[in-house]
Amino acid sequence: MTTSTTDALYGVFRAGEVRVALPLDELREVIMRPPRFSPLPASAEGLLGAVNLRHVVIPVLDLCRLAGFGAHAEDEGKVIVIVARAGQIFGLLADEIEGVARITADALLETTVAGEGRALFSHTFERAEDRAVVALLDAAAISDRPGIPVVKDVGLRPPVGAAADSGRRTVLLLRCGAVGLSIDVSHVHSVIPQLTLHSSPLDGSTCRGVVHLHGRAVPAVDPLGLLGLGALPDDGNLRGLVLATERGLVVLTVTDIADIVAVPLSDVLPLPPIGMRKGGFLDGILRVESGEQHLLLNGSALRADPELDTLAGLGLPLDAAASAGSRPPEVSGEVPAESHDGRRIVASVRKFLTYSVGMEAATPLDQITEIVPYPEHAIGLDSGGALLGVFTHRKLSVPLLSLPVLLGLADPVDPAAARVLLVEATAQQPAPEAVPLPAPGPPDGAENPDATVVQLIGFVVPALHAIEDSVWEESAPKEPSEPGSMLQRGPLVKIGTEAQGRLLPNVDLTQLVAAELVS
């Protein structure tokens, strides 16, 4: 069988403890469960009755009962997923919609079940966001079961995953507290059904924490704050909408992911001329058939926003040290180029952390073991120099050194906003003088009388900026210089793009560590 890496979109929903999915071209729409179902003169396993949807009577099945898990309780099964396939329509009772997943054909695992009857699902896949197992329903296997009633598809509205005509768009309906939002599904990277926020050095007015996703700490942002509509409290039941920017991922926090619908373009109304902060993040107001109204987010503007893009670039690996250690060399090789003072230029495409020391500077990301907030319980030391204090971290005592002071700048450090760049250092610790022992030889494992001691040095910076790619670096050896002249005499690195890059001082923190260890 030929495999494909082409992405396909699937609508994911939950029924009881089971997560299932349908191709978007089979998922017609999602409606709320009515107070009661209309009875049908039919008897079939899992048949609940019917709903009247815009004058079309649609049979509704309890997926939990079909799968042999027992019926939904009275207070469960809040939505009905309308399934359309091969000219037939039926409904499936579900607990909630969990959003859209982009899956490649290679990631679908074909599944067979022994026995006489056909299985309800044909494939399974792992949802990357939380490693949840999702079963891909076989709509034909459900509709072909004995006694299951289905209705002819009379075109209630186009399937949400079908190729859109020029007059419609497919959107994901969201809620942020009392505010309804929506966004075109083409801008959705993925959905996180249950969000757990972790504190991080990035926390601030825009970032409300990070989410552990794909082995990285991905920044999470309150969309209400972006839109100037207040703040969304974290009640422990948040969900996440993941967007991909040029530099990485960012998560929008929401309280509910309600529906996936295809709507006419004429249903999107312009914003009122006054009274709303627009900022390019809103396309208009969408009124859906239920009467609910949603602000329509401009996905392109959100993904291109410089602030969100910068935050996305700061999503460090959860194990920064391991990630840095396993990163392959990325400097491609030397290319001759004209530069001031005869310096040579090396073509370079690798990650740099940019930050403020009173001016903008950059350091290769693989030099940094970890980034932490300024420790609340650090022991302050008024040394009159770069040493601000000491604290303990991972069973090590760590000095806190002001990087601006080391570099000859007097930029004050506000502990509430400052961040600490932890850099690993090693030093040889001499062994104590030997004492004669009666044993004939050294104990097992004794090799070098000098032990290697791992240390951490904390460089305090007033603010972080981003993680960015370099274009080129200066590589010519220079005369050793004191740390205080590093900004003036040290090498430069071009950050960004060749056309619109920035020349920044390339601050070698390992050189500073070596200088501190011998001072």
Long-range contacts (C-beta under 8 A, 24 or more apart in sequence): 3-105, 3-106, 4-104, 4-105, 4-106, 5-104, 5-105, 5-106, 6-104, 6-105, 7-102, 7-103, 7-104, 8-102, 8-103, 8-104, 8-105, 9-100, 9-101, 9-102, 9-161, 9-185, 10-100, 10-101, 10-103, 10-134, 10-136, 11-81, 11-97, 11-99, 11-100, 11-160, 11-161, 11-260, 12-97, 12-98, 12-99, 12-100, 12-101, 12-127, 12-134, 12-191, 13-79, 13-81, 13-94, 13-95, 13-96, 13-97, 13-98, 14-94, 14-95, 14-96, 14-98, 14-193, 15-63, 15-64, 15-67, 15-72, 15-77, 15-92, 15-93, 15-94, 15-95, 16-63, 16-64, 16-69, 16-72, 16-76, 16-95, 17-69, 18-63, 18-64, 18-67, 18-69, 18-135, 19-98, 19-127, 19-132, 19-133, 19-134, 19-135, 20-63, 20-121, 20-134, 20-135, 20-136, 20-137, 21-101, 21-125, 21-134, 21-135, 21-136, 21-137, 22-81, 22-83, 22-136, 22-137, 22-139, 23-136, 23-161, 24-100, 24-159, 24-160, 24-161, 24-162, 24-170, 24-185, 24-260, 25-159, 25-161, 25-162, 26-83, 26-84, 26-85, 26-139, 26-159, 26-161, 27-81, 27-82, 27-83, 27-84, 27-159, 27-160, 27-161, 27-260, 28-82, 28-83, 28-84, 28-89, 28-156, 28-157, 28-159, 28-160, 29-82, 29-156, 29-157, 29-160, 29-259, 29-260, 29-261, 29-262, 30-79, 30-80, 30-81, 30-82, 30-97, 30-258, 30-259, 30-260, 30-261, 31-79, 31-80, 31-82, 32-78, 32-79, 32-80, 32-290, 33-77, 33-78, 33-79, 33-80, 33-93, 40-149, 42-147, 42-149, 43-147, 44-145, 44-146, 44-147, 44-148, 44-149, 45-145, 45-147, 46-148, 47-147, 47-148, 47-149, 48-93, 51-80, 51-91, 53-82, 53-156, 54-156, 56-89, 56-151, 56-154, 56-156, 57-151, 58-82, 58-89, 58-90, 58-91, 58-151, 59-90, 59-91, 59-148, 59-149, 59-150, 59-151, 60-90, 60-91, 60-92, 60-93, 61-90, 61-91, 61-92, 61-93, 61-142, 61-148, 62-93, 63-92, 63-93, 63-94, 63-120, 64-93, 66-120, 66-142, 66-145, 67-120, 79-259, 82-156, 83-137, 83-139, 83-142, 84-153, 84-159, 85-139, 85-140, 85-143, 86-140, 87-152, 87-153, 88-143, 88-150, 88-151, 88-152, 88-153, 89-150, 89-151, 89-152, 89-153, 89-156, 90-142, 90-143, 90-148, 90-149, 90-150, 90-151, 92-137, 92-142, 96-193, 96-257, 97-257, 97-258, 97-259, 97-260, 98-191, 98-193, 98-257, 99-172, 99-188, 99-190, 99-191, 99-193, 99-239, 99-241, 99-257, 100-172, 100-185, 100-188, 100-190, 100-191, 100-260, 101-125, 101-127, 101-134, 101-190, 101-191, 102-189, 102-190, 108-136, 111-135, 117-145, 118-144, 127-190, 128-190, 128-214, 129-190, 129-191, 129-192, 129-213, 129-214, 129-240, 129-242, 130-192, 130-193, 130-194, 132-193, 157-261, 157-262, 158-262, 159-262, 160-185, 160-260, 160-261, 160-262, 162-262, 164-262, 166-265, 167-264, 167-265, 167-266, 168-262, 168-263, 168-264, 168-265, 169-262, 169-263, 169-265, 169-268, 170-260, 170-261, 170-262, 170-263, 171-260, 171-261, 171-262, 171-263, 171-286, 171-296, 172-241, 172-257, 172-259, 172-260, 173-257, 173-258, 173-259, 173-260, 173-261, 173-288, 173-292, 173-294, 174-241, 174-254, 174-256, 174-257, 174-258, 174-294, 175-254, 175-255, 175-256, 175-258, 176-222, 176-223, 176-224, 176-232, 176-253, 176-254, 176-255, 177-224, 177-232, 177-233, 177-255, 179-224, 179-229, 179-295, 180-292, 180-293, 180-294, 180-295, 181-223, 181-254, 181-294, 181-295, 181-296, 181-297, 182-286, 182-294, 182-295, 182-296, 182-297, 183-241, 183-296, 183-297, 183-299, 184-299, 185-260, 186-299, 187-243, 187-299, 187-300, 187-302, 187-303, 188-241, 188-242, 188-243, 188-299, 189-242, 189-243, 189-244, 189-249, 190-242, 191-239, 191-240, 191-241, 191-242, 191-257, 192-239, 192-240, 192-241, 192-242, 192-251, 193-239, 193-257, 194-237, 194-239, 195-220, 195-238, 195-239, 195-240, 195-251, 195-253, 197-234, 197-238, 197-253, 201-371, 201-372, 201-373, 201-419, 201-464, 202-311, 202-314, 202-464, 203-373, 204-417, 206-307, 206-311, 207-311, 208-234, 208-253, 210-315, 211-240, 211-251, 212-318, 213-242, 213-249, 213-251, 214-249, 215-317, 215-318, 215-319, 216-248, 216-249, 216-315, 216-316, 216-317, 216-318, 217-315, 217-316, 217-317, 217-318, 218-242, 218-248, 218-249, 218-250, 218-251, 218-312, 218-315, 219-250, 219-251, 219-311, 219-312, 219-314, 219-315, 220-250, 220-251, 220-252, 220-253, 221-250, 221-251, 221-252, 221-253, 221-308, 221-311, 222-252, 222-253, 223-252, 223-253, 223-254, 223-297, 226-279, 226-281, 226-302, 227-277, 227-279, 227-281, 227-282, 227-295, 228-277, 228-279, 229-277, 243-299, 243-302, 243-303, 243-308, 244-303, 244-312, 245-303, 245-304, 245-305, 245-308, 245-309, 245-312, 245-313, 246-303, 246-304, 246-309, 246-312, 247-309, 247-310, 247-312, 247-313, 247-466, 247-467, 247-468, 248-312, 248-313, 248-314, 248-315, 248-467, 249-312, 249-315, 250-308, 250-311, 250-312, 250-315, 252-302, 259-288, 261-288, 263-288, 268-296, 281-305, 310-465, 310-466, 313-466, 313-467, 313-468, 314-464, 314-466, 314-467, 315-467, 316-371, 316-467, 320-368, 320-369, 320-370, 320-371, 321-369, 321-370, 321-424, 324-365, 324-366, 324-367, 324-368, 324-369, 325-366, 327-366, 331-473, 334-475, 337-472, 339-474, 342-476, 343-474, 343-476, 343-491, 344-474, 344-475, 344-476, 345-472, 345-473, 345-474, 345-475, 346-472, 346-473, 346-474, 346-475, 347-471, 347-472, 348-470, 348-471, 348-472, 348-473, 348-493, 349-469, 349-470, 349-471, 350-469, 350-470, 351-467, 351-468, 351-469, 351-470, 352-467, 352-468, 352-469, 352-470, 352-493, 352-495, 352-506, 353-421, 353-464, 353-466, 353-467, 354-464, 354-465, 354-466, 354-467, 354-468, 354-495, 354-504, 355-419, 355-421, 355-461, 355-462, 355-463, 355-464, 355-465, 356-411, 356-461, 356-462, 356-463, 356-464, 356-465, 357-403, 357-404, 357-407, 357-409, 357-411, 357-461, 357-462, 357-487, 357-507, 358-404, 358-409, 358-410, 358-411, 358-462, 359-409, 359-487, 359-505, 360-465, 360-502, 360-504, 361-407, 361-487, 361-504, 361-505, 361-506, 361-507, 362-468, 362-470, 362-493, 362-495, 362-504, 362-505, 362-506, 362-507, 363-421, 363-506, 363-507, 363-508, 363-509, 364-506, 364-508, 365-467, 367-423, 367-508, 367-509, 367-510, 368-421, 368-422, 368-423, 368-509, 369-422, 369-423, 369-424, 369-456, 370-422, 371-419, 371-420, 371-421, 371-422, 371-464, 372-419, 372-420, 372-422, 372-458, 373-418, 373-419, 373-420, 374-400, 374-413, 374-415, 374-416, 374-418, 374-419, 374-420, 374-460, 375-400, 375-420, 388-413, 388-460, 391-458, 393-422, 393-456, 393-458, 394-456, 396-454, 396-455, 396-456, 398-422, 398-456, 398-457, 398-458, 399-457, 399-458, 399-516, 400-458, 400-460, 401-457, 401-458, 401-459, 401-460, 401-516, 402-460, 403-459, 403-460, 403-461, 403-507, 404-461, 404-462, 406-459, 406-483, 406-484, 406-512, 407-483, 407-484, 407-486, 407-487, 407-507, 408-483, 408-484, 408-485, 408-487, 409-487, 411-462, 412-462, 413-460, 413-461, 413-462, 414-462, 417-462, 417-463, 418-460, 418-461, 418-462, 418-463, 419-460, 419-461, 419-463, 419-464, 420-458, 420-459, 420-460, 420-461, 421-458, 421-459, 421-460, 421-461, 421-509, 422-456, 422-457, 422-458, 423-456, 423-457, 423-458, 423-459, 423-509, 423-510, 423-512, 423-513, 424-454, 424-455, 424-456, 425-454, 425-455, 425-456, 425-457, 425-513, 425-514, 425-517, 426-452, 426-453, 426-454, 426-455, 427-452, 427-453, 427-455, 427-517, 428-452, 428-453, 429-453, 455-517, 457-509, 457-512, 457-513, 457-516, 459-509, 459-512, 468-495, 468-496, 469-495, 469-496, 470-494, 470-495, 471-495, 471-496, 471-497, 471-498, 471-501, 473-506, 474-506, 483-511, 483-512, 483-515, 486-511, 486-512
